Amino acid sequence: MKVARGTSSAAAVTGVGLVTSAGIGAQRTWDSVTRSTTPKGVGPHPALQGMSCDFSYTVGGFDPEVLLGVATSRLMDRFSQMAVVAAREAVAAAGLDRNVWDGDRVAVVIGSAHGGLPFYDEQNAVLGERGARRVSPKVGLLTPVSGAADSVCRDLGAGGPGLAVSTACASGTHAIGTALQLLRAGACDIAVAGGAESVASRLLVAGANQLKALSTRRDDPASACRPFDADRDGFVLGEGAGLLVLESLEHARARGATVLAEIAGYGAATDPEATVAPDPEGAGLERALRAALADADLSGADVDHVNAHGTATVVNDLVESAVIARVCGQRPLVTSTKAMTGHTLGACGGIETALTVLALHHQLVPPTANLTSLDPGVLVEVVAKEARSARLDCAVKTSMGFGGFTAALVLTRA
């Protein structure tokens, strides 16, 4: 097959960092999603007590005061704390030293759908119950969607472009695509990009329940998220961060970096009429996917693996699988890793692109957990039960979000 590698238009991925309910650290998360089909960290969440969906995926053992220090951690919301931990891992894995690099040539682009929403909810309650004088002065610092990008820029000493992307559940994927464009434009030599989210918010969950988007399997939370399964009934909220270190190929080669994979193409599109559900034909996602493949100078027939958005909502899974089949045929091995991490909203594009990088690097496709009976309307090959070894030269990450935002990345084997 034709693989678009070694061109200046591609970006080298030299490091990944992950903080998920499946594990803190890229290796722990990868081991969990490839060696087990039993999700970790999913169960009742104290903030959601009494709600029809009172459970979520939580990152266990995440102690920001230990990981970041007391003073530093208190200047960040939880989603920003996770972003900084993931960024530090990605930079270290890339063999970069933030103390000696040219920070003015380092960009940071991080996606988040809601930012510090739980803290905003908390302080809004304080305002109503105790008055304005009791509201925390940190509201303006901790709640913006830009908080994660801001925190990572400061922590890494990155003085290049610092951007926050917020396009619902496509945010992390759009952030990586934006970083690719910055590298191509020569605006930076290195970009730290991905997504971060932590929004166990009663307000958000109540709204999602009204949309009937969430699973209500309170009796068995671990099996509630069931992407592509005939018995799926909605997604389960998760939290986490996934960040990649991207470099121009010239920069990575000049310093002798190990390249894990390459980002070869990016596409973005919108379904103007799709507010909470995709166009029945998936027109927006199809445009994004075809644009990403054209950007990489590849075709759907070249795709070996797709890490799908795969939310376990009834409509989205069918629409997405139909688009994949239409563009790529039945050849790609498709997976959704959300049953192991939860739906992390704006972070999922970053987390799942990192897992796609690792799939190419290890030549291994993670299974779709909790998939016991494939929906007969899903006309693609979905990997289930156990990880599958395969020759993977080209992979795709797809994302879809409320508001009709869609995005796709094409990755190739290094």
DODRENPA-420136 format. One line per field, with one value per residue (C-alpha): y, z negated, x negated; residue number from 0; chain. Coordinates in pm, 1 decimal. Each point is the difference from the previous one (the first is absolute). Example, Ala and Ser with C-alpha at 12.3 -4.5 7.8 and 13.67 -1.06 7.14 Angstrom:
2
y: (-450.0/344.0)
z: (-780.0/66.0)
x: (-1230.0/-137.0)
k: (0/1)
c: (A/A)
END
This chain:
414
y: (0.0/363.2/158.4/373.2/-0.1/206.4/316.5/338.4/25.5/-278.0/45.9/-241.6/-125.0/-41.7/-27.5/-72.4/59.3/-143.6/41.6/-217.5/-217.8/-291.8/117.1/297.8/-7.2/-111.9/-349.5/-72.7/123.5/-196.3/-319.2/40.4/57.9/-281.6/-266.8/32.0/48.3/85.0/376.1/149.7/303.1/-2.0/22.9/236.1/355.2/200.6/315.2/-184.9/-164.3/-34.5/50.9/-256.8/-30.7/23.8/-169.9/94.6/-96.8/158.0/7.8/-191.4/97.3/339.0/220.9/337.0/122.0/-296.5/12.9/377.2/141.4/177.0/357.0/-86.2/-227.6/257.7/236.1/-249.2/-172.4/-380.1/-9.9/231.0/-208.5/-309.7/187.7/104.0/-354.6/-137.8/275.6/-71.0/-369.1/70.1/241.8/-240.2/-290.6/212.0/45.0/376.4/221.7/298.4/164.9/22.0/15.3/321.7/60.9/267.3/-274.4/-222.3/18.2/-134.5/-82.4/-171.0/-76.2/-7.0/12.0/144.0/102.8/37.7/-48.9/-179.4/286.0/248.8/-194.7/-10.0/371.2/85.8/-188.7/192.3/326.6/-94.9/-140.3/212.4/315.6/162.5/53.5/-377.7/-72.6/-113.8/247.4/-298.0/-26.9/193.8/-195.4/-356.6/-15.8/115.4/-260.7/155.6/-104.6/-318.3/170.3/284.0/-238.6/-213.0/307.0/128.0/-338.1/-71.5/353.7/-8.2/345.3/-86.6/-0.9/-101.9/-93.8/-151.7/-180.4/-61.4/-188.7/-232.6/-363.0/71.9/248.3/-220.5/-116.2/354.6/106.8/-254.8/102.5/364.4/-88.1/-178.3/317.1/213.7/-229.8/9.3/379.6/18.7/167.7/-248.5/-296.3/-191.0/-14.1/-157.9/-75.7/-200.2/28.4/10.2/-21.8/-64.0/92.1/-211.6/280.7/-50.2/270.6/-158.2/-351.0/118.8/156.8/-307.4/-214.3/220.4/-71.4/-373.3/-8.6/-176.7/-364.2/-63.2/-348.1/85.7/-368.7/-78.0/314.1/-197.2/-142.4/307.4/148.3/-237.9/150.0/-161.3/-255.6/-75.4/63.1/339.0/281.8/297.8/119.6/17.8/313.8/-20.9/226.1/17.7/151.8/-113.8/206.4/-55.6/158.2/86.3/121.5/85.8/-300.8/206.5/100.2/-356.0/-141.7/267.9/-94.9/-375.2/-42.7/-326.8/52.5/-203.4/86.9/289.0/223.1/11.3/159.2/201.7/79.5/199.0/62.2/93.8/-128.8/333.7/-168.1/-243.1/144.4/-307.3/-280.9/-50.3/32.9/-340.7/-47.8/121.4/265.7/211.1/-289.2/-130.6/338.5/16.8/-354.8/47.1/333.4/-160.7/-279.9/246.9/208.6/-309.9/-91.0/-332.0/-168.4/-191.6/-323.7/75.2/5.6/-300.5/114.2/249.1/112.3/108.6/261.1/-292.6/158.1/-285.4/228.4/-173.0/247.6/108.6/-350.2/-89.1/324.7/-15.8/-363.9/72.7/283.0/-218.5/-275.5/245.9/163.4/-286.6/-313.7/-293.7/-42.8/214.4/-149.0/230.0/52.5/231.7/32.0/200.9/-303.1/-0.6/376.3/137.1/281.0/275.8/257.9/260.0/-223.1/-310.4/109.8/44.4/-324.8/-206.1/149.5/-93.0/-355.4/-3.3/102.6/-289.1/-239.0/87.8/-18.8/-342.3/-129.0/-93.4/98.6/33.4/-181.7/169.6/-90.6/-102.2/-91.9/-330.5/24.4/223.1/214.4/-151.5/353.5/41.4/-101.0/23.8/-243.5/93.9/-160.2/-149.7/-236.7/25.1/216.3/-95.8/7.8/129.8/176.9/363.2/257.9/255.8/80.8/252.9/172.8/135.1/237.4/139.8/262.9/179.8/292.4/-211.4/34.5/-282.0/-71.4/-270.7/-64.9/-233.2/-159.6/-211.8/-243.5/150.4)
z: (0.0/39.4/-334.4/-15.7/-215.7/-6.5/142.9/-163.4/-19.1/-260.6/-368.8/-208.7/-324.2/-240.4/-333.5/-153.9/-347.8/-143.0/-314.5/13.2/-217.6/165.3/-150.3/-74.9/268.2/361.6/-69.2/-272.0/215.1/301.3/-205.8/-135.0/334.1/176.3/-271.3/-169.4/95.6/-355.0/-53.0/-307.0/-197.1/100.0/-273.2/-202.1/-17.2/-318.1/196.7/196.2/-291.1/50.9/377.9/248.3/128.1/-322.3/119.4/206.8/80.2/-247.6/2.5/-313.2/-203.1/165.1/-275.7/151.3/-315.3/19.3/377.7/38.4/-344.6/-226.9/118.1/370.5/-14.9/-179.4/296.0/231.5/44.2/18.4/380.6/14.1/-259.5/215.5/308.5/-170.4/-120.5/351.1/158.6/-227.9/89.5/373.8/-5.8/-204.1/231.4/298.0/-155.9/-16.8/-278.0/-71.0/-181.0/314.2/295.4/176.7/-167.5/252.3/263.6/-208.4/52.3/-227.5/135.7/-233.4/51.2/-266.0/31.6/-339.5/-191.2/-375.2/-0.1/-339.8/-174.0/174.6/-122.8/-351.4/-14.1/154.2/-287.0/-246.0/156.2/-42.4/-350.0/-166.0/207.7/228.3/-273.3/-39.3/367.4/74.6/182.7/201.7/209.0/290.9/-21.0/-36.3/209.2/356.0/272.3/56.8/-348.3/112.6/280.5/-233.1/-270.2/241.5/161.0/-339.7/-122.5/312.5/55.6/346.9/156.7/348.1/102.7/-289.8/106.5/-149.5/228.2/-99.6/252.2/-231.8/22.1/305.4/-194.7/-57.8/360.9/130.3/-239.4/149.3/352.4/-89.7/-135.6/327.4/187.8/-225.1/68.8/373.8/-8.8/-173.0/-307.4/-229.7/0.0/-278.4/-100.1/-305.2/96.5/-101.8/-242.1/-368.7/-182.6/-346.1/-26.2/-249.0/-15.9/-114.9/238.9/299.6/-87.2/-54.7/345.3/163.2/-173.3/149.2/343.1/-83.2/95.0/-315.3/-95.9/-302.1/-85.2/-366.8/-96.1/198.4/78.5/123.2/293.3/65.1/278.2/294.7/329.7/311.5/-212.3/86.8/-364.5/-41.5/-161.7/-19.0/-110.2/-346.2/-102.3/-55.4/-82.8/103.9/227.7/307.3/143.9/283.8/78.2/369.1/184.4/353.9/154.4/57.6/-365.6/-123.3/236.3/-84.3/-366.3/63.9/-158.3/3.7/209.4/-120.6/293.2/233.1/29.6/376.3/49.6/-167.6/100.1/-165.4/94.7/-150.6/29.7/-9.6/-87.5/-257.6/-348.6/-223.5/256.9/320.6/345.3/71.6/290.1/-196.1/261.0/-227.1/-122.8/354.2/119.7/-287.2/62.7/374.7/-57.9/-242.0/245.0/285.0/-225.0/-56.3/371.9/-90.5/68.3/-211.3/142.4/-171.1/-351.5/-218.2/-332.3/-129.2/-359.7/17.4/-201.3/-103.6/-281.8/-49.3/82.6/231.0/289.0/-2.6/20.2/301.9/183.7/-67.8/103.9/320.9/84.7/-67.8/220.6/277.2/3.4/-100.9/77.1/-241.2/-7.8/-301.2/-347.2/-200.1/-374.3/-261.3/-320.3/-185.7/-190.8/-175.5/-55.5/4.2/228.6/-94.8/223.8/109.5/-110.1/195.4/325.1/-177.7/-195.9/296.8/241.6/-251.4/-6.1/381.1/-1.3/-235.8/218.1/299.9/-209.0/-148.3/307.1/-226.4/5.2/-342.3/-40.3/-48.4/-357.1/-95.2/360.8/-19.8/285.6/294.5/118.8/339.6/141.0/-57.9/330.1/-94.0/-172.8/-367.3/-209.4/-320.3/-285.1/42.5/164.3/355.3/154.2/356.1/258.4/-59.4/237.4/-9.3/-268.6/-41.3/-305.1/41.3/-229.8/-14.7/-232.5/-93.3/229.5/301.2/-45.8/164.8/43.3/125.9/-18.4/220.2/-168.1/163.5/-131.2/-59.3)
x: (0.0/-95.8/-94.4/-62.9/-310.5/-312.7/153.2/-33.2/380.2/16.9/-76.8/-200.7/155.0/-290.9/176.8/340.7/135.5/321.1/204.6/312.4/217.9/-181.2/-328.7/-220.7/-267.1/-6.9/-131.0/255.2/286.0/-123.4/-38.1/352.8/169.8/-186.7/-24.2/336.5/361.8/105.8/10.4/-164.8/105.3/366.9/262.3/218.5/-131.2/72.6/81.9/270.3/178.6/374.5/-8.4/130.1/-357.2/-200.2/-318.6/-302.9/-359.6/-243.4/-380.6/-90.0/-305.1/-35.2/-142.7/-93.3/-173.0/-239.0/-41.4/-28.5/-61.4/246.9/-57.2/3.9/303.8/213.4/-31.5/168.6/334.1/-6.1/7.9/-301.9/-185.3/51.4/-117.8/-325.0/-71.4/63.6/-210.8/-294.3/14.7/23.3/-294.2/-214.4/91.6/-105.6/-344.6/42.1/-130.3/222.0/-291.4/-213.4/238.3/90.3/335.1/94.5/17.1/231.3/376.8/273.2/347.5/247.3/366.7/271.5/376.9/90.2/-311.3/46.9/376.6/23.0/-182.6/226.4/306.3/-140.1/-70.5/335.7/160.7/-218.1/115.8/365.7/-30.4/-268.4/-33.1/-255.8/-260.0/-39.8/-69.6/-355.4/-224.3/-122.7/318.5/-147.2/-325.7/125.2/317.1/-95.7/-38.9/-343.8/-112.7/-174.4/-193.2/-94.1/-122.0/-203.0/-159.5/-110.4/-118.2/-205.9/-121.2/156.6/1.6/123.0/366.5/225.0/351.5/314.0/244.1/361.5/210.4/189.7/-112.6/-217.6/-215.0/-305.5/-13.4/35.6/-278.6/-240.6/101.3/-59.8/-344.9/-78.4/91.6/-221.3/-294.8/65.4/17.4/-337.4/151.1/-175.1/-240.2/174.9/367.2/157.9/358.5/304.8/289.1/92.7/332.2/145.1/365.3/192.7/254.9/357.8/116.9/-172.5/118.1/356.5/1.7/-151.8/262.8/271.0/-148.4/-1.3/-367.7/-124.3/20.9/220.1/-132.7/-49.2/8.1/-316.8/-205.1/-302.8/196.3/214.3/-214.0/46.7/-121.4/150.6/189.0/360.8/93.6/-171.6/195.5/-234.2/-340.4/-157.7/-183.8/-375.6/-291.9/-362.3/-260.7/-187.4/-285.0/-245.1/-334.4/-4.3/-307.7/-86.6/-169.8/-311.7/-18.3/55.2/-262.7/-254.8/4.1/17.9/343.0/191.2/312.5/298.5/226.4/77.0/304.3/41.4/340.7/272.7/355.0/276.8/362.4/334.2/355.6/186.7/329.4/-137.9/37.2/12.9/4.3/-196.7/145.3/160.1/-239.7/-304.0/-74.4/-219.2/-211.9/-38.0/-124.2/-249.3/-125.1/-37.4/-176.9/-245.1/-78.9/-47.7/-226.0/-213.0/10.0/162.1/333.4/249.0/-138.9/-332.4/148.2/-82.0/144.4/257.1/23.1/361.6/183.0/222.6/199.9/249.8/290.2/245.1/0.0/-364.9/-145.3/212.4/-71.3/-373.1/-35.0/192.4/-240.7/-303.5/141.3/85.1/-343.8/-229.9/196.7/3.2/-378.2/-98.9/-2.9/225.0/-1.4/144.0/-200.9/266.7/124.7/-339.4/-35.3/353.1/106.6/-241.3/170.5/-258.1/-286.8/97.7/-164.9/-331.3/24.9/113.5/-254.3/-271.0/137.5/1.6/-366.9/-74.1/202.5/-218.2/-315.1/84.5/189.8/289.2/368.8/167.3/331.9/336.0/90.3/356.0/82.2/184.0/250.8/-84.9/288.3/97.4/12.8/-374.8/-159.7/-368.9/-233.1/-9.7/-272.9/140.1/-89.6/-377.8/-265.2/-93.2/-346.2/-1.6/-211.5/92.4/-146.4/279.5/255.9/277.9/144.8/353.3/188.8/352.3/143.0/319.5/57.6/-94.6/-376.6/-193.9/-369.7/-231.8/-372.2/-201.4/-301.3/-269.9/-257.2/-341.7)
k: (0/1/2/3/4/5/6/7/8/9/10/11/12/13/14/15/16/17/18/19/20/21/22/23/24/25/26/27/28/29/30/31/32/33/34/35/36/37/38/39/40/41/42/43/44/45/46/47/48/49/50/51/52/53/54/55/56/57/58/59/60/61/62/63/64/65/66/67/68/69/70/71/72/73/74/75/76/77/78/79/80/81/82/83/84/85/86/87/88/89/90/91/92/93/94/95/96/97/98/99/100/101/102/103/104/105/106/107/108/109/110/111/112/113/114/115/116/117/118/119/120/121/122/123/124/125/126/127/128/129/130/131/132/133/134/135/136/137/138/139/140/141/142/143/144/145/146/147/148/149/150/151/152/153/154/155/156/157/158/159/160/161/162/163/164/165/166/167/168/169/170/171/172/173/174/175/176/177/178/179/180/181/182/183/184/185/186/187/188/189/190/191/192/193/194/195/196/197/198/199/200/201/202/203/204/205/206/207/208/209/210/211/212/213/214/215/216/217/218/219/220/221/222/223/224/225/226/227/228/229/230/231/232/233/234/235/236/237/238/239/240/241/242/243/244/245/246/247/248/249/250/251/252/253/254/255/256/257/258/259/260/261/262/263/264/265/266/267/268/269/270/271/272/273/274/275/276/277/278/279/280/281/282/283/284/285/286/287/288/289/290/291/292/293/294/295/296/297/298/299/300/301/302/303/304/305/306/307/308/309/310/311/312/313/314/315/316/317/318/319/320/321/322/323/324/325/326/327/328/329/330/331/332/333/334/335/336/337/338/339/340/341/342/343/344/345/346/347/348/349/350/351/352/353/354/355/356/357/358/359/360/361/362/363/364/365/366/367/368/369/370/371/372/373/374/375/376/377/378/379/380/381/382/383/384/385/386/387/388/389/390/391/392/393/394/395/396/397/398/399/400/401/402/403/404/405/406/407/408/409/410/411/412/413)
c: (A/A/A/A/A/A/A/A/A/A/A/A/A/A/A/A/A/A/A/A/A/A/A/A/A/A/A/A/A/A/A/A/A/A/A/A/A/A/A/A/A/A/A/A/A/A/A/A/A/A/A/A/A/A/A/A/A/A/A/A/A/A/A/A/A/A/A/A/A/A/A/A/A/A/A/A/A/A/A/A/A/A/A/A/A/A/A/A/A/A/A/A/A/A/A/A/A/A/A/A/A/A/A/A/A/A/A/A/A/A/A/A/A/A/A/A/A/A/A/A/A/A/A/A/A/A/A/A/A/A/A/A/A/A/A/A/A/A/A/A/A/A/A/A/A/A/A/A/A/A/A/A/A/A/A/A/A/A/A/A/A/A/A/A/A/A/A/A/A/A/A/A/A/A/A/A/A/A/A/A/A/A/A/A/A/A/A/A/A/A/A/A/A/A/A/A/A/A/A/A/A/A/A/A/A/A/A/A/A/A/A/A/A/A/A/A/A/A/A/A/A/A/A/A/A/A/A/A/A/A/A/A/A/A/A/A/A/A/A/A/A/A/A/A/A/A/A/A/A/A/A/A/A/A/A/A/A/A/A/A/A/A/A/A/A/A/A/A/A/A/A/A/A/A/A/A/A/A/A/A/A/A/A/A/A/A/A/A/A/A/A/A/A/A/A/A/A/A/A/A/A/A/A/A/A/A/A/A/A/A/A/A/A/A/A/A/A/A/A/A/A/A/A/A/A/A/A/A/A/A/A/A/A/A/A/A/A/A/A/A/A/A/A/A/A/A/A/A/A/A/A/A/A/A/A/A/A/A/A/A/A/A/A/A/A/A/A/A/A/A/A/A/A/A/A/A/A/A/A/A/A/A/A/A/A/A/A/A/A/A/A/A/A/A/A/A/A/A/A/A/A/A/A/A/A/A/A/A/A/A/A/A/A/A)
END
